[in-house]
Amino acid sequence: MTMSFEPQVLESIHYNRRKILLEEALVLALLLLVLFACVFLMAFTFHKDQELVMAVAIPLAFLVILVYTWSTHGSFTLFTRVASEYDEVSLELFADALENVCLGAGITCPGLVVLDLPTVNFVTFEKRGKHYVGITKDATSTSFSKGEAEAIMAHEISHIITGDALKPLDIWRFKVLPFTSIVFLLLLAIGIILLWTEEDTGGITVPIFFLSYIFIIWSGILVTFVAKRFDIARRHDDILADSIASKITSDPAALSRVVQRLSEMYDAAEVLPREGYCNRHLFVCSRESRTAIPSILELFSFWQTSDTNEDEARWEHTTIRSRVKNLEAIDQGHWPAFESISI
């Protein structure tokens, strides 16, 4: 992929990719460390049958990973389901816009598909090694100018350029990893107790106490850290994507208009997309669709409150305002995302 950007812009893109990889590695390392500590404590407590702990833990870990991967991939498949009916005339507008911005960016044109999703929205995703730009069927029946269509397509291909396209096992799966890990440890504890053959079972309460204690502290800290850390990263990615899009189209005002317009339409929508972790990659997502898993996680966290939905809505609206402010600065000749470049 040969991109037509200044060296300073390319360096910003590469830096962002490295930052995302580092954050992923840090969160995964933290999660694995906690899991290892829990399993070690259980094996240490059952000192006479440590082999039993490992014999249960290893196959159970593979089983949980398999189920988790299957369910996450299933959510992605539902999210990227292609619509059977849509306005083909409007699709031609976006197809031409996509071709133009890809030519301007110097990248290979991705596929263009219409998704069976509610709301007027757009998303970039990777499937079977190929990139696609998805347009919701409601978007094909909504009027856009040529400049607005090009601004939207430029933003979407910017996520390909920054390596931030939605994937079947996307980084936002980290939001449910704490819940998945808790399920693994609970099943491990139950399995060990059921297979425990010693006559003296009085010590069984000890690992349960350790487990409960670690659950309370670990889940609260990790869930809060992961959710906020990657929420911040996503906002930065959107601002960077808007900045790259403005470089491609030279029309930040059109992108600003469409960001505000689609945000208002999303807020007014009665039906929202259901796959929560995928929603974070939509062009606008002013309030998050809640799923069963985050609700369950709230039971384990000190810091989750009844105001969680309102807080997330405020964060999302702050994101929209930040994007608009960034685009207004670009329109005036300032590029906050590329501080070191010379205009």
Phi, psi and chi 1 to 4 in degrees:
 res  aa     phi    psi   chi1   chi2   chi3   chi4
   1 MET       -  115.4 -179.0 -173.0  -65.2      -
   2 THR  -105.1  111.8  -56.5      -      -      -
   3 MET   -98.4  141.5  -64.1  179.4  -72.0      -
   4 SER   -93.6   72.3  -54.4      -      -      -
   5 PHE  -134.1  160.9  -63.8  112.1      -      -
   6 GLU   -65.7  155.2  -61.0   97.3  -35.6      -
   7 PRO   -55.8  -36.7  -25.8   34.4      -      -
   8 GLN   -67.1  -36.7  -64.1   90.2  -21.2      -
   9 VAL   -68.7  -42.5  178.5      -      -      -
  10 LEU   -61.7  -37.7  -68.4  174.6      -      -
  11 GLU   -66.1  -37.9  177.9   54.8   33.1      -
  12 SER   -62.6  -40.3  -80.2      -      -      -
  13 ILE   -64.1  -47.3  -66.8  169.3      -      -
  14 HIS   -64.6  -39.1  -63.3  -36.3      -      -
  15 TYR   -61.4  -42.6  169.4   78.7      -      -
  16 ASN   -63.4  -39.9 -177.9   69.5      -      -
  17 ARG   -62.6  -43.7  -71.8  176.9  176.3  174.7
  18 ARG   -64.1  -38.7  -66.7 -167.0  -61.9  -91.9
  19 LYS   -63.8  -43.3 -177.8  176.9   73.8   70.4
  20 ILE   -62.7  -44.8  -69.7  175.1      -      -
  21 LEU   -61.7  -40.2  -71.1  174.5      -      -
  22 LEU   -65.0  -43.4  177.6   60.1      -      -
  23 GLU   -64.4  -40.4  -70.4  177.9  -17.7      -
  24 GLU   -60.4  -45.4  -68.6  178.9    7.2      -
  25 ALA   -64.0  -40.6      -      -      -      -
  26 LEU   -64.8  -44.2  -72.9  174.4      -      -
  27 VAL   -67.1  -42.6  173.5      -      -      -
  28 LEU   -64.7  -39.8 -173.9   58.1      -      -
  29 ALA   -63.6  -41.2      -      -      -      -
  30 LEU   -62.2  -43.6  174.6   61.1      -      -
  31 LEU   -64.1  -45.9 -179.6   68.2      -      -
  32 LEU   -65.0  -35.8  -68.5  176.1      -      -
  33 LEU   -63.1  -43.6  178.5   62.5      -      -
  34 VAL   -66.2  -42.6  173.1      -      -      -
  35 LEU   -61.8  -43.6  -76.0  175.9      -      -
  36 PHE   -62.1  -41.5  175.6   79.7      -      -
  37 ALA   -62.3  -42.4      -      -      -      -
  38 CYS   -64.2  -46.3  -71.8      -      -      -
  39 VAL   -64.9  -39.1  174.1      -      -      -
  40 PHE   -62.6  -44.1  175.2   79.7      -      -
  41 LEU   -61.6  -39.8  -75.9  172.3      -      -
  42 MET   -66.6  -43.4  -65.0  174.3   70.0      -
  43 ALA   -65.8  -37.6      -      -      -      -
  44 PHE   -66.9  -38.1  178.6   78.4      -      -
  45 THR   -67.0  -42.9  -56.3      -      -      -
  46 PHE   -90.3   61.5  -70.2   93.8      -      -
  47 HIS   -63.5  -25.0   56.9   89.4      -      -
  48 LYS   -80.2  -19.6  -66.4 -177.5  179.8 -180.0
  49 ASP  -132.1   51.7  -75.0  -42.0      -      -
  50 GLN   -66.7  -32.9  -67.5 -179.2   -2.7      -
  51 GLU   -62.0  -33.9  -65.0   80.7    3.2      -
  52 LEU   -63.6  -41.6  174.6   64.8      -      -
  53 VAL   -60.5  -47.7  175.3      -      -      -
  54 MET   -68.1  -35.6  -60.9  -50.8  -60.3      -
  55 ALA   -64.5  -31.2      -      -      -      -
  56 VAL   -83.9  -40.3  175.9      -      -      -
  57 ALA   -66.0  -44.5      -      -      -      -
  58 ILE   -65.3  -55.0  -66.1  175.3      -      -
  59 PRO   -64.7  -32.4   20.8  -31.3      -      -
  60 LEU   -66.1  -38.5 -177.2   58.7      -      -
  61 ALA   -62.0  -43.8      -      -      -      -
  62 PHE   -62.4  -39.7  -81.1  106.7      -      -
  63 LEU   -64.8  -45.6  176.8   62.1      -      -
  64 VAL   -63.8  -42.1  170.8      -      -      -
  65 ILE   -62.0  -40.8  -68.4  172.5      -      -
  66 LEU   -63.9  -47.3 -179.9   63.9      -      -
  67 VAL   -64.4  -42.4  172.4      -      -      -
  68 TYR   -62.0  -45.6  167.8   74.4      -      -
  69 THR   -63.2  -42.1  -58.2      -      -      -
  70 TRP   -63.1  -44.4  172.6   79.1      -      -
  71 SER   -69.6  -39.8   61.4      -      -      -
  72 THR   -66.6  -43.3  -54.8      -      -      -
  73 HIS   -64.2  -35.7 -167.8  -81.8      -      -
  74 GLY   -64.2  -39.8      -      -      -      -
  75 SER   -62.9  -42.4  -64.5      -      -      -
  76 PHE   -62.7  -41.8  172.2   84.3      -      -
  77 THR   -63.5  -42.4  -59.2      -      -      -
  78 LEU   -65.2  -39.2  -73.5  174.6      -      -
  79 PHE   -65.7  -35.7 -169.5   80.6      -      -
  80 THR  -100.3   22.8   56.2      -      -      -
  81 ARG   -68.1  132.3 -178.1  173.4   53.4 -169.6
  82 VAL   -80.1  137.4  176.9      -      -      -
  83 ALA   -76.0  147.8      -      -      -      -
  84 SER   -88.7  -27.4   57.3      -      -      -
  85 GLU  -129.2  136.3  -62.9 -179.4   -0.8      -
  86 TYR  -166.3  171.1   51.2   85.7      -      -
  87 ASP   -83.7  107.4 -172.5  -25.0      -      -
  88 GLU   -70.8  -26.8  -65.6 -174.6    3.6      -
  89 VAL   -64.9  -46.4  174.9      -      -      -
  90 SER   -65.3  -33.8  -66.1      -      -      -
  91 LEU   -62.9  -35.4 -173.9   61.6      -      -
  92 GLU   -63.8  -36.1  -68.7  179.4    3.2      -
  93 LEU   -59.9  -46.1  170.5   66.8      -      -
  94 PHE   -73.3  -31.6  -73.2  108.5      -      -
  95 ALA   -64.1  -43.9      -      -      -      -
  96 ASP   -65.0  -41.2  -69.1  -19.0      -      -
  97 ALA   -64.1  -41.2      -      -      -      -
  98 LEU   -64.0  -42.3 -178.6   59.4      -      -
  99 GLU   -63.7  -40.9 -175.1  176.2   -8.4      -
 100 ASN   -64.9  -45.9  -69.9  -21.6      -      -
 101 VAL   -71.5  -32.9  -62.4      -      -      -
 102 CYS   -67.0  -38.5  -73.2      -      -      -
 103 LEU   -63.8  -41.5 -176.4   62.8      -      -
 104 GLY   -68.0  -32.2      -      -      -      -
 105 ALA   -85.2  -17.2      -      -      -      -
 106 GLY    76.1   36.8      -      -      -      -
 107 ILE  -126.2  162.2   68.6  169.2      -      -
 108 THR   -68.4  136.9  -57.4      -      -      -
 109 CYS   -72.3  125.4 -167.6      -      -      -
 110 PRO   -76.5  172.5   29.2  -34.0      -      -
 111 GLY   -72.7  158.0      -      -      -      -
 112 LEU  -124.3  123.8 -176.2   66.1      -      -
 113 VAL  -133.9  156.4  -65.0      -      -      -
 114 VAL  -103.6  124.9  178.8      -      -      -
 115 LEU   -99.4  146.4  -57.4 -179.8      -      -
 116 ASP   -85.7   68.2 -171.0   17.0      -      -
 117 LEU  -126.6  146.4  -71.2  174.1      -      -
 118 PRO   -75.7  165.3   27.9  -34.4      -      -
 119 THR    76.5  159.5   74.3      -      -      -
 120 VAL   -87.2  108.3  179.1      -      -      -
 121 ASN  -156.1  171.9 -120.3  -48.3      -      -
 122 PHE  -144.5  152.4  -54.3   84.3      -      -
 123 VAL  -156.3  146.0   65.2      -      -      -
 124 THR  -108.1  132.8  -56.8      -      -      -
 125 PHE  -143.8  164.1   60.9   93.7      -      -
 126 GLU  -117.4  129.4 -176.4  178.1  -22.6      -
 127 LYS  -139.6  123.2 -158.9  169.9 -170.4  177.6
 128 ARG    53.7   41.4  -62.6 -174.0 -179.2   92.2
 129 GLY    79.6    3.8      -      -      -      -
 130 LYS  -121.4  141.8 -176.0  177.2  178.9 -179.8
 131 HIS   -87.4  145.9  -74.6  107.4      -      -
 132 TYR  -137.0  148.6  -64.6   88.0      -      -
 133 VAL  -106.2  121.3  173.2      -      -      -
 134 GLY  -100.0  134.5      -      -      -      -
 135 ILE  -116.3  129.5  -57.5  173.3      -      -
 136 THR   -70.3  153.3   63.3      -      -      -
 137 LYS   -64.1  -29.6   58.2 -177.0  179.3 -179.2
 138 ASP   -65.9  -30.4  -71.0  -17.2      -      -
 139 ALA   -68.9  -30.9      -      -      -      -
 140 THR   -72.3  -18.2   62.6      -      -      -
 141 SER  -102.3   11.9   58.5      -      -      -
 142 THR  -109.1  141.1  -56.4      -      -      -
 143 SER   -80.4  128.6  176.5      -      -      -
 144 PHE  -132.7  145.8  -69.2   96.4      -      -
 145 SER   -78.5  166.8   67.5      -      -      -
 146 LYS   -60.5  -41.6  179.2 -178.4  177.4 -178.9
 147 GLY   -64.3  -39.6      -      -      -      -
 148 GLU   -67.2  -41.5  -70.4  174.5  -22.8      -
 149 ALA   -62.3  -41.9      -      -      -      -
 150 GLU   -67.6  -36.9  -70.8 -173.6  -12.8      -
 151 ALA   -63.7  -42.8      -      -      -      -
 152 ILE   -64.9  -47.4  -66.5  169.7      -      -
 153 MET   -64.1  -36.3  -67.3  -63.9   99.7      -
 154 ALA   -64.6  -40.2      -      -      -      -
 155 HIS   -62.4  -42.7  173.7   92.5      -      -
 156 GLU   -67.3  -42.9  -67.3  -54.9  -35.3      -
 157 ILE   -71.5  -19.7   69.0  163.3      -      -
 158 SER   -63.6  -31.7  -65.5      -      -      -
 159 HIS   -69.1  -28.5  -74.6  -61.0      -      -
 160 ILE   -69.8  -44.1  -62.6  176.0      -      -
 161 ILE   -61.1  -39.8  -67.0  171.4      -      -
 162 THR   -85.8   -1.6   58.6      -      -      -
 163 GLY    74.9   27.7      -      -      -      -
 164 ASP  -113.1   20.5 -168.8   34.1      -      -
 165 ALA   -70.5  148.5      -      -      -      -
 166 LEU   -65.6  134.2  175.0   65.7      -      -
 167 LYS  -123.4  160.7  -59.2  177.0 -178.9   63.0
 168 PRO   -53.4  -39.7  -28.6   35.7      -      -
 169 LEU  -113.7   71.5  -64.6  178.7      -      -
 170 ASP   -74.6  162.9 -175.3   74.2      -      -
 171 ILE   -60.4  -27.6 -172.6   60.4      -      -
 172 TRP   -68.6   -6.4  -68.5  107.7      -      -
 173 ARG   -62.0  -19.6   68.8 -169.0 -176.5  -84.0
 174 PHE   -60.2  -22.0  -82.8  120.0      -      -
 175 LYS   -66.6  -27.0 -169.0  165.2 -172.9  178.9
 176 VAL  -105.0   -4.4  -60.3      -      -      -
 177 LEU   -60.4  -39.7  -85.7 -178.4      -      -
 178 PRO   -58.9  -42.8  -26.4   35.9      -      -
 179 PHE   -62.5  -44.9  172.2   79.1      -      -
 180 THR   -61.3  -39.2  -54.1      -      -      -
 181 SER   -68.4  -38.2  -57.2      -      -      -
 182 ILE   -63.2  -41.7  -71.2  173.4      -      -
 183 VAL   -60.4  -43.6  170.7      -      -      -
 184 PHE   -58.9  -47.7  162.6   71.3      -      -
 185 LEU   -68.0  -37.5  -67.4  173.7      -      -
 186 LEU   -64.5  -44.7  -77.2  173.7      -      -
 187 LEU   -64.2  -36.9  -68.8  176.1      -      -
 188 LEU   -63.3  -44.7  177.4   59.2      -      -
 189 ALA   -62.2  -43.9      -      -      -      -
 190 ILE   -64.1  -42.8  -66.7  171.1      -      -
 191 GLY   -62.1  -40.4      -      -      -      -
 192 ILE   -66.6  -42.5  -68.5  173.1      -      -
 193 ILE   -63.1  -41.8  -68.3  173.3      -      -
 194 LEU   -66.2  -31.8  -68.0  176.8      -      -
 195 LEU   -93.4   -0.8  -65.5  174.8      -      -
 196 TRP   -67.9  126.5 -177.7 -106.1      -      -
 197 THR  -111.1   -5.8   57.1      -      -      -
 198 GLU   -68.9  144.7  -67.0  -71.9  -27.3      -
 199 GLU   -68.8  -39.2  -66.0 -178.2    0.9      -
 200 ASP   -83.9  104.1 -178.4   12.8      -      -
 201 THR  -105.1   13.4   59.8      -      -      -
 202 GLY   -64.7  -26.4      -      -      -      -
 203 GLY   -78.0   -5.1      -      -      -      -
 204 ILE   -64.1  -29.2  -70.5 -179.2      -      -
 205 THR   -67.3  -23.0   56.7      -      -      -
 206 VAL   -64.8  -53.7  176.5      -      -      -
 207 PRO   -64.3  -31.9   20.9  -33.8      -      -
 208 ILE   -63.9  -39.5  -61.4  -58.4      -      -
 209 PHE   -64.0  -46.8  170.3   78.9      -      -
 210 PHE   -58.1  -45.1  -86.0  128.7      -      -
 211 LEU   -61.6  -47.3 -133.7   57.1      -      -
 212 SER   -61.8  -43.5  -59.6      -      -      -
 213 TYR   -62.4  -43.6 -172.6   73.5      -      -
 214 ILE   -68.9  -38.9  -67.9  173.6      -      -
 215 PHE   -54.8  -49.7  -76.0  167.7      -      -
 216 ILE   -61.7  -49.8  -65.6  171.7      -      -
 217 ILE   -71.9  -49.9  -62.7  177.9      -      -
 218 TRP   -65.5  -48.4  163.2   66.8      -      -
 219 SER   -63.9  -41.0   60.4      -      -      -
 220 GLY   -62.7  -48.8      -      -      -      -
 221 ILE   -66.8  -46.4  -65.5  175.3      -      -
 222 LEU   -68.5  -43.3 -169.8   59.2      -      -
 223 VAL   -61.7  -45.5  169.5      -      -      -
 224 THR   -63.6  -44.7  -57.3      -      -      -
 225 PHE   -62.2  -49.0  168.6   76.7      -      -
 226 VAL   -63.1  -48.5  170.1      -      -      -
 227 ALA   -60.3  -47.1      -      -      -      -
 228 LYS   -73.8  -38.6  -69.6 -173.0  176.5 -179.7
 229 ARG   -61.4  -46.3  176.3   62.4  -96.3  174.1
 230 PHE   -82.5  -19.1  -76.1   96.6      -      -
 231 ASP   -67.4  -41.5 -162.5   55.7      -      -
 232 ILE   -64.4  -42.9  -67.0  171.2      -      -
 233 ALA   -62.7  -40.0      -      -      -      -
 234 ARG   -65.2  -40.3 -175.3 -174.4   65.5   83.2
 235 ARG   -61.6  -42.8  -70.1  172.8 -173.2  163.2
 236 HIS   -62.2  -39.6  174.9   73.7      -      -
 237 ASP   -63.4  -41.5  -67.4  -15.5      -      -
 238 ASP   -65.0  -40.3  -85.0  -26.2      -      -
 239 ILE   -66.6  -40.8  -72.1  176.3      -      -
 240 LEU   -64.8  -42.1  179.5   60.1      -      -
 241 ALA   -63.4  -40.7      -      -      -      -
 242 ASP   -62.1  -38.9  -74.0  -16.9      -      -
 243 SER   -67.8  -42.8  -58.8      -      -      -
 244 ILE   -64.5  -41.6  -64.8  171.5      -      -
 245 ALA   -60.1  -39.5      -      -      -      -
 246 SER   -67.7  -32.0  -62.3      -      -      -
 247 LYS   -64.3  -39.3  -85.9  -73.5 -180.0 -177.9
 248 ILE   -71.9  -46.6  -63.0  170.8      -      -
 249 THR   -93.8  -20.9   65.3      -      -      -
 250 SER    58.4   30.6  -59.3      -      -      -
 251 ASP  -140.4   68.6 -166.9   -1.0      -      -
 252 PRO   -64.6  -27.1   23.7  -34.2      -      -
 253 ALA   -64.2  -40.0      -      -      -      -
 254 ALA   -64.1  -41.0      -      -      -      -
 255 LEU   -67.2  -39.1 -176.7   54.2      -      -
 256 SER   -62.1  -43.3  178.5      -      -      -
 257 ARG   -61.3  -43.7  -71.7 -164.9  -53.4  -89.3
 258 VAL   -74.1  -31.7   80.7      -      -      -
 259 VAL   -62.0  -47.1  165.4      -      -      -
 260 GLN   -67.0  -41.5  -64.2  176.3   79.9      -
 261 ARG   -64.0  -47.7  178.8 -174.0  173.8 -165.7
 262 LEU   -69.3  -31.6  -94.8   62.0      -      -
 263 SER   -64.2  -42.9  176.7      -      -      -
 264 GLU   -65.1  -39.5  -68.0  171.3   -3.3      -
 265 MET   -66.8  -37.1  -64.7  174.8   69.8      -
 266 TYR   -66.5  -41.7 -167.3   93.5      -      -
 267 ASP   -62.8  -33.5  -78.6  -20.3      -      -
 268 ALA   -83.8  -10.1      -      -      -      -
 269 ALA   -68.9  139.8      -      -      -      -
 270 GLU   -87.2  -29.9  -64.2 -178.4   -0.9      -
 271 VAL  -116.7  129.1 -179.3      -      -      -
 272 LEU  -115.4  156.7  -59.6  177.9      -      -
 273 PRO   -57.5  145.4  -24.9   34.7      -      -
 274 ARG   -94.5  -30.0  -64.0 -177.1   58.2 -175.7
 275 GLU   -77.2   93.6  -54.8  -57.8  -29.5      -
 276 GLY   -52.2  -49.1      -      -      -      -
 277 TYR   -70.9  -25.6   89.2   94.5      -      -
 278 CYS   -75.6  -30.6  -64.1      -      -      -
 279 ASN   -57.8  -29.5  -69.9   -8.4      -      -
 280 ARG   -63.4  -14.0  -50.1  -53.8  -65.2 -104.8
 281 HIS   -98.7    1.7  -72.7  -97.3      -      -
 282 LEU   -67.6  157.0  -71.2  168.5      -      -
 283 PHE   -56.5  -43.8 -176.5   81.3      -      -
 284 VAL  -133.8  145.1  -67.6      -      -      -
 285 CYS  -149.9   76.1 -179.6      -      -      -
 286 SER   -70.8  -24.7  -62.2      -      -      -
 287 ARG  -144.2  143.0   65.1 -178.2 -169.9  -86.9
 288 GLU   -87.3  134.6 -175.7  178.1   -0.9      -
 289 SER   -70.9  126.5  -60.9      -      -      -
 290 ARG   -81.7  144.4  -58.1  -67.4  -71.2  170.0
 291 THR  -121.4  171.2   60.1      -      -      -
 292 ALA   -64.7  -36.7      -      -      -      -
 293 ILE   -66.3  -49.6  -71.2  177.8      -      -
 294 PRO   -57.4  -33.7  -27.6   36.6      -      -
 295 SER   -64.6  -40.1  -63.2      -      -      -
 296 ILE   -66.4  -39.5  -66.5  172.3      -      -
 297 LEU   -59.8  -32.7  -79.1  175.3      -      -
 298 GLU   -60.9  -24.9  -69.5  173.0    8.5      -
 299 LEU   -67.7  -23.5  -61.1  175.8      -      -
 300 PHE  -101.8   -0.3  -64.5   93.5      -      -
 301 SER  -114.9  133.5  173.6      -      -      -
 302 PHE   -65.6  -32.5  -74.6  125.9      -      -
 303 TRP   -95.5   -4.4  -68.5  -86.2      -      -
 304 GLN   -83.2  134.9  -63.5  -72.1  -17.7      -
 305 THR  -130.3  177.9   69.7      -      -      -
 306 SER   -69.0  -11.9   59.0      -      -      -
 307 ASP   -93.2   11.5  -64.9  -31.0      -      -
 308 THR   -57.1  -47.4  -61.2      -      -      -
 309 ASN   -59.5  -44.3  -73.9  -22.1      -      -
 310 GLU   -64.6  -40.2  -70.8   76.3    7.4      -
 311 ASP   -62.1  -45.1  -70.5  -18.7      -      -
 312 GLU   -64.7  -37.9  -71.4  178.8  -12.7      -
 313 ALA   -62.3  -42.0      -      -      -      -
 314 ARG   -64.3  -41.2  -76.8 -166.2  -66.2  -90.4
 315 TRP   -60.9  -43.6  -69.1  -17.8      -      -
 316 GLU   -65.7  -40.4  -64.8  -61.4  -20.6      -
 317 HIS   -68.5  -32.5  -74.9  114.6      -      -
 318 THR   -63.3  -38.1  -61.7      -      -      -
 319 THR   -59.8  -46.1  -58.9      -      -      -
 320 ILE   -61.1  -44.4  -63.0  -61.9      -      -
 321 ARG   -62.9  -38.6  -71.5 -165.7  -64.6  -89.1
 322 SER   -65.0  -39.7  -62.4      -      -      -
 323 ARG   -65.0  -43.6  -68.4  175.9   65.2 -179.1
 324 VAL   -63.9  -43.9  171.6      -      -      -
 325 LYS   -61.4  -40.8 -176.0  177.2  179.9 -179.3
 326 ASN   -63.2  -43.1  175.5   63.7      -      -
 327 LEU   -68.0  -35.1  -69.5  167.0      -      -
 328 GLU   -65.7  -38.1  -71.2  174.5  -12.4      -
 329 ALA   -65.1  -40.7      -      -      -      -
 330 ILE   -62.5  -41.1  -68.2  173.7      -      -
 331 ASP   -61.9  -25.7 -160.5   27.5      -      -
 332 GLN   -93.7    2.9  -64.4  172.5    3.8      -
 333 GLY    99.2    7.5      -      -      -      -
 334 HIS  -109.8  140.7  -54.7  -69.5      -      -
 335 TRP  -124.5   83.4  -62.7   77.3      -      -
 336 PRO   -56.1  -32.4  -25.8   35.0      -      -
 337 ALA   -77.1  -15.9      -      -      -      -
 338 PHE  -124.6   64.3  -49.9  132.0      -      -
 339 GLU   -60.9  -27.8  -66.1  179.5   -9.8      -
 340 SER   -93.1   -3.8   61.0      -      -      -
 341 ILE   -85.5  156.4   72.1  171.1      -      -
 342 SER  -106.6  122.0  -60.0      -      -      -
 343 ILE   -87.9      -  -55.1  -59.8      -      -
